[in-house]
Amino acid sequence: MIKEICIENYKSIQSRDAMHRVSTLELGRVTVLIGENGCGKSNILEAIALSAAAAADKLDNEFLAPRGIRATEPHLMRAAFDKDNVTQEIKISLKGDNDLSFVYRLQNSNHPYSNWTNEISFKTREREAYLSLILEKLRENPPSKEDNAEIMSQKIKEAAESLNNEPEYIKVKASSFAKNNKYLSHFIIYSPEYHCLRNFKEEGQIQPLGINGEGLFKLLQVLSLNKDKLNEIKEKLKLIGWFKDFKVPNNLFIGERAIQIEDRYLDQDISFEQKSTNEGFLFLLFYFCLFISEETPPFFAIDNIDASLNPLVCRRLIKELVNLAKKYDKQVIFTTHNPAILDGLNLNDEEQRLFIVSRNRSGYTKAKRFRKPETPEGEEPITLSEAFLRGYIGGLPKSF
């Protein structure tokens, strides 16, 4: 998983504050970002998607939009708090769960039709592998009893520096980097749209699922070959009170894309297609397929997870998706404006994290982790949604 991310000079995100301190976002398995409109939640997701495009070596403009990046003129993709920034590099630093840190430095000349270029660097803190190789080097030229501290320090430094050219150590670093790079390279920002889901729009550049829900029907066909996964999706869809069952027909015409849905209140011989169902059902179908399929990315984001869903369904949905993320080893970032989403989180679980996103006095996007406080003895605990609406945890507009 990706454990940490630091973004500098991307749109509203200028990571260094007035004291030149760098803020870092420490991600969980499930991370929720909440804050007012325009505070920069989506910019955080886009910066990760931009580093994913760099990891996949697909920084041409035509590859950015299919990942969910709102690509614009290159100079406007930098933080424009200072006009000199619009020619500076975008820097995105990430840290994997194997303690490998890797940095993507993205630059663009701002000339017409120019593309982004990328420089990747990485450093490892795989202490055991690193130290064991240093010890091996020292055995080749061991310090003697007569050596003073300065000489011993120099020998250790030379042993460490020599590792930069050691095939064995390079192999250790390259292996870890390749693993993290592949994991990151599939990152996508999903933002499903009703018309794509309703019409089962065919897959686009990104497979199996496009950012707006393209390719869902084909993925359903694949999932229907696994009865256990299909039954799990059906069971999860019972969040919708009227839902009874759905089937993926085998006798469709070429080019026809439809499923048959059954409503438990209707006659058992009557079913209807997805074009006749409500958008909430289709959004849930998309989310459960996304999490349960082995073909979907291991790391992704969903922008506005609460779209088209009842508040109580939102609360239960988050609980279900947390369980699925753990079961199918997915890592996800959600953005939301709906406080009901917060009530689905268990902040006592370190794998679930909540960040309040806002803009400081200079306009910089800031994300602060919210940790659930202990309830004072004798007082009734309040829900996270209530705390949010009362303004206790931030993330609300201050302009009125």
C-alpha positions in Angstrom: 0.0 0.0 0.0 0.9 3.7 -0.3 1.5 4.9 3.3 2.5 8.6 2.8 2.2 11.2 0.1 3.5 14.8 -0.1 2.5 17.1 -3.0 4.2 20.3 -3.9 3.2 23.0 -6.5 0.1 21.3 -7.9 -2.9 23.6 -8.4 -4.1 24.7 -5.0 -1.5 22.5 -3.2 1.7 24.2 -2.1 3.0 21.7 0.5 5.5 24.0 2.1 4.0 26.5 4.5 5.4 29.9 5.6 7.8 28.2 7.9 9.0 25.9 5.0 7.6 22.9 6.8 6.3 20.1 4.5 3.0 18.5 5.3 2.5 14.8 4.6 -0.8 12.9 4.1 -0.6 9.6 5.9 -3.0 7.3 4.1 -4.9 4.3 5.5 -6.4 1.4 3.7 -9.6 3.5 3.5 -9.1 7.3 3.6 -12.0 9.8 3.5 -11.5 13.5 2.6 -14.2 16.0 3.5 -14.2 19.7 3.2 -16.0 22.6 1.5 -16.4 23.1 -2.2 -13.1 24.2 -3.8 -10.9 23.3 -0.9 -8.7 21.0 -3.0 -10.0 17.5 -2.3 -10.0 16.5 -5.9 -6.6 18.2 -6.4 -5.1 15.8 -4.0 -6.6 12.9 -6.0 -5.4 14.4 -9.2 -1.8 14.7 -8.0 -1.7 11.0 -7.1 -3.2 10.2 -10.5 -0.6 12.4 -12.2 2.2 10.4 -10.4 0.4 7.2 -11.5 0.5 8.4 -15.1 4.2 9.1 -14.6 4.7 5.6 -13.1 3.0 4.1 -16.2 5.1 6.4 -18.5 1.9 7.8 -20.0 2.1 11.5 -19.5 0.7 12.5 -22.9 -2.3 14.7 -22.6 -4.7 12.2 -24.1 -3.8 9.7 -21.2 -4.5 12.2 -18.4 -8.3 12.7 -18.7 -9.1 9.0 -18.8 -7.5 8.7 -15.3 -9.8 11.4 -13.9 -7.3 14.3 -14.1 -8.9 17.7 -15.1 -6.0 18.5 -17.5 -5.7 22.2 -18.4 -3.0 24.5 -19.6 0.3 23.4 -18.1 1.0 26.6 -16.3 -2.4 26.4 -14.6 -1.6 22.9 -13.3 1.0 24.5 -11.0 0.2 26.5 -7.9 -0.3 30.0 -9.1 0.1 31.8 -5.7 3.3 33.2 -7.1 3.6 33.7 -10.8 7.2 32.3 -10.7 5.7 29.0 -9.7 4.1 28.4 -13.0 7.4 27.4 -14.6 8.5 25.3 -11.6 8.3 21.5 -11.4 5.5 19.6 -9.7 6.9 17.3 -7.1 5.0 14.3 -5.7 6.7 12.1 -3.1 5.3 8.8 -2.0 6.2 6.1 0.5 5.2 2.5 0.2 4.6 0.0 3.0 8.1 -1.5 2.4 9.6 1.8 3.4 10.6 2.7 -0.1 10.3 6.4 -0.8 10.0 7.5 -4.5 9.7 11.0 -5.9 8.2 12.1 -9.2 9.3 15.4 -10.5 7.1 16.6 -13.4 8.0 19.5 -15.7 6.5 21.1 -18.7 7.9 23.9 -20.9 4.4 25.5 -21.1 4.9 25.8 -24.9 1.9 25.0 -27.2 1.4 21.2 -27.6 4.1 20.4 -25.1 3.9 17.3 -23.0 4.9 16.6 -19.4 8.3 15.1 -18.7 9.2 13.1 -15.6 12.2 12.3 -13.5 11.9 9.5 -10.9 14.2 9.0 -8.0 13.9 6.6 -5.1 15.6 5.8 -1.9 15.1 2.8 0.4 15.1 2.3 4.1 15.2 -1.5 3.9 17.5 -1.5 6.9 18.2 -5.1 7.2 19.2 -5.6 3.6 21.1 -2.3 3.6 23.0 -2.9 6.8 23.8 -6.5 6.0 25.4 -5.4 2.7 27.4 -2.7 4.5 28.7 -5.3 7.0 29.7 -7.5 4.0 31.7 -4.6 2.6 33.4 -3.9 6.0 34.5 -7.5 6.2 36.4 -7.0 3.0 38.3 -4.1 4.6 37.8 -4.4 8.3 38.7 -1.6 10.7 41.7 -2.3 12.9 42.1 -1.7 16.6 44.4 1.3 15.8 41.8 3.0 13.7 40.4 6.1 15.4 36.7 7.1 15.2 37.3 9.3 12.1 39.0 6.5 10.1 36.2 4.0 11.1 33.6 6.5 10.1 35.3 7.0 6.7 35.4 3.3 6.1 31.7 2.9 6.9 30.9 5.8 4.5 33.0 4.3 1.7 31.3 1.0 2.2 27.8 2.6 2.0 28.8 4.7 -1.1 30.1 1.6 -2.9 26.7 0.0 -2.7 25.4 2.5 -5.3 27.3 0.5 -7.8 26.7 -2.9 -6.3 24.5 -5.1 -8.5 23.1 -6.9 -5.4 21.9 -3.8 -3.7 20.6 -2.2 -6.9 18.6 -5.4 -7.4 17.1 -5.0 -3.9 16.2 -1.3 -4.6 14.9 -2.0 -8.1 12.7 -4.9 -7.0 11.0 -2.8 -4.3 10.7 0.2 -6.7 9.1 -1.9 -9.5 6.6 -3.3 -7.0 5.5 0.1 -5.8 5.6 1.6 -9.3 3.3 -1.1 -10.7 0.9 -0.7 -7.7 0.7 3.1 -8.2 0.5 3.0 -12.0 -3.1 1.7 -12.0 -4.4 4.4 -9.8 -7.6 6.0 -11.2 -10.1 8.6 -9.9 -13.6 7.1 -10.4 -16.6 9.5 -10.7 -19.5 7.3 -12.0 -22.2 9.0 -14.0 -25.8 7.8 -14.3 -26.0 8.0 -18.1 -22.9 5.7 -18.5 -24.2 3.2 -16.0 -27.8 3.3 -17.3 -26.8 2.6 -20.9 -23.9 0.3 -20.0 -21.6 2.3 -22.1 -18.8 0.2 -23.6 -15.3 0.2 -22.1 -13.0 3.0 -23.1 -9.2 3.5 -22.9 -9.1 2.3 -19.3 -10.2 -1.2 -18.6 -12.0 -2.9 -17.1 -13.8 0.1 -15.7 -13.6 3.7 -17.0 -13.8 6.7 -14.7 -17.5 7.3 -15.4 -18.6 3.6 -15.2 -17.8 2.6 -18.8 -17.3 -1.2 -19.1 -19.5 -2.2 -16.2 -21.6 -4.7 -18.3 -18.5 -6.5 -19.6 -17.1 -6.7 -16.0 -20.5 -8.1 -14.9 -20.3 -10.8 -17.6 -16.8 -11.8 -16.3 -18.0 -11.8 -12.6 -21.0 -13.9 -13.5 -18.6 -16.7 -14.3 -17.7 -16.8 -10.6 -20.9 -17.7 -8.7 -19.4 -16.8 -5.3 -18.5 -13.3 -6.4 -21.8 -12.8 -8.2 -23.7 -13.9 -5.1 -21.7 -11.6 -2.9 -22.6 -8.7 -5.1 -26.2 -9.6 -5.0 -26.1 -9.9 -1.2 -24.5 -6.5 -0.9 -27.2 -4.9 -3.2 -29.8 -5.8 -0.6 -28.9 -2.4 0.9 -31.7 -1.4 -1.5 -34.9 -2.4 0.2 -36.8 -3.4 -3.0 -34.0 -5.4 -4.6 -34.5 -9.2 -5.0 -32.1 -10.4 -7.7 -30.6 -9.7 -11.1 -29.4 -11.9 -14.0 -26.9 -11.4 -16.8 -28.7 -13.0 -19.8 -26.8 -15.4 -22.1 -29.1 -14.9 -25.1 -28.4 -11.2 -25.9 -27.9 -10.0 -29.5 -24.5 -8.8 -30.6 -24.0 -5.4 -29.2 -26.9 -5.6 -26.8 -26.0 -4.8 -23.2 -28.6 -5.4 -20.5 -29.3 -7.1 -17.2 -32.7 -8.3 -15.9 -33.5 -7.0 -12.4 -36.2 -8.3 -10.1 -38.1 -6.2 -7.6 -39.4 -8.2 -4.5 -42.6 -6.2 -4.5 -43.5 -7.1 -8.1 -44.9 -10.3 -9.7 -42.2 -12.9 -9.8 -42.6 -13.3 -13.5 -41.8 -9.6 -14.1 -38.3 -8.2 -14.5 -36.9 -5.0 -15.9 -33.7 -3.7 -17.4 -31.1 -1.4 -15.9 -32.5 1.5 -17.9 -35.7 1.4 -15.8 -34.0 1.3 -12.4 -33.0 4.1 -10.1 -29.5 5.6 -10.1 -28.8 4.7 -6.5 -29.0 1.0 -7.4 -26.6 1.4 -10.4 -24.1 3.3 -8.3 -24.1 0.6 -5.7 -23.7 -2.1 -8.4 -20.7 -0.2 -9.8 -19.0 0.2 -6.3 -19.5 -3.5 -5.4 -18.1 -4.7 -8.7 -15.2 -2.3 -8.4 -14.2 -3.7 -5.0 -14.9 -7.4 -5.5 -13.3 -7.8 -8.9 -9.7 -9.0 -9.1 -9.4 -7.1 -12.5 -9.8 -3.7 -11.0 -6.9 -1.6 -9.6 -5.6 -2.3 -6.2 -5.4 1.4 -5.4 -8.0 4.0 -6.6 -10.2 6.9 -5.6 -13.9 7.6 -5.8 -14.8 11.3 -6.0 -18.1 12.1 -4.3 -18.9 8.7 -3.0 -22.2 9.9 -1.6 -23.6 10.9 -5.0 -27.3 9.9 -5.5 -27.4 7.9 -2.2 -29.7 8.2 0.8 -27.7 9.3 4.0 -28.4 6.0 5.8 -27.3 4.0 2.8 -24.1 6.1 2.7 -23.4 5.2 6.3 -23.9 1.4 5.7 -22.1 1.5 2.3 -18.9 2.8 3.9 -18.9 0.0 6.4 -19.5 -2.6 3.6 -16.7 -1.1 1.4 -14.2 -1.1 4.3 -14.8 -4.8 4.8 -14.5 -5.4 1.1 -11.3 -3.4 0.9 -9.8 -5.6 3.6 -11.1 -8.8 2.1 -9.9 -8.1 -1.5 -6.8 -6.1 -0.5 -7.8 -2.8 -2.0 -6.7 0.7 -1.0 -9.1 3.6 -1.6 -9.5 7.3 -1.1 -13.1 8.7 -0.9 -14.1 12.4 -1.2 -17.5 13.5 0.2 -19.7 16.4 1.2 -22.2 14.2 3.0 -21.5 13.9 6.8 -23.4 10.6 6.9 -20.4 9.0 5.2 -18.4 9.8 8.4 -20.7 7.7 10.5 -19.7 4.6 8.5 -16.1 5.0 9.7 -14.5 3.4 12.7 -11.7 5.7 13.6 -10.4 3.3 16.3 -9.2 1.2 13.4 -5.9 2.5 12.1 -6.7 1.3 8.6 -9.6 3.8 8.4 -8.7 7.5 8.4 -10.5 10.8 8.0 -8.9 14.0 6.8 -10.4 17.5 7.0 -9.4 19.5 3.9 -9.4 23.2 3.9 -7.5 26.2 2.6 -5.3 28.4 4.9 -5.1 32.1 4.9 -2.7 32.0 1.9 -5.1 29.8 0.0 -3.0 26.7 0.2 -4.9 23.4 0.4 -4.2 21.7 3.8 -5.4 18.2 4.9 -5.4 17.5 8.7 -6.1 14.1 10.0 -9.0 13.9 12.5 -8.6 11.5 15.3 -11.7 10.7 17.3 -11.5 12.2 20.8 -12.4 10.4 23.9 -15.9 11.2 25.2 -15.7 12.9 28.7 -17.0 10.7 31.5 -20.7 11.1 32.1 -21.4 12.7 28.7 -23.2 11.1 25.7 -21.0 10.6 22.6 -22.0 12.4 19.5 -21.7 11.0 16.0 -19.1 12.3 13.6 -21.8 13.6 11.3 -23.3 15.7 14.2 -19.8 16.9 15.2 -19.1 17.9 11.5 -22.4 19.8 11.2 -21.8 21.6 14.5 -18.5 22.8 13.2 -16.5 20.9 15.8 -14.1 19.2 13.3 -13.8 21.8 10.6 -14.4 21.4 6.9 -17.4 23.8 6.7 -17.5 27.2 4.8 -16.6 30.2 6.8 -17.7 32.9 4.4 -21.2 33.2 5.7 
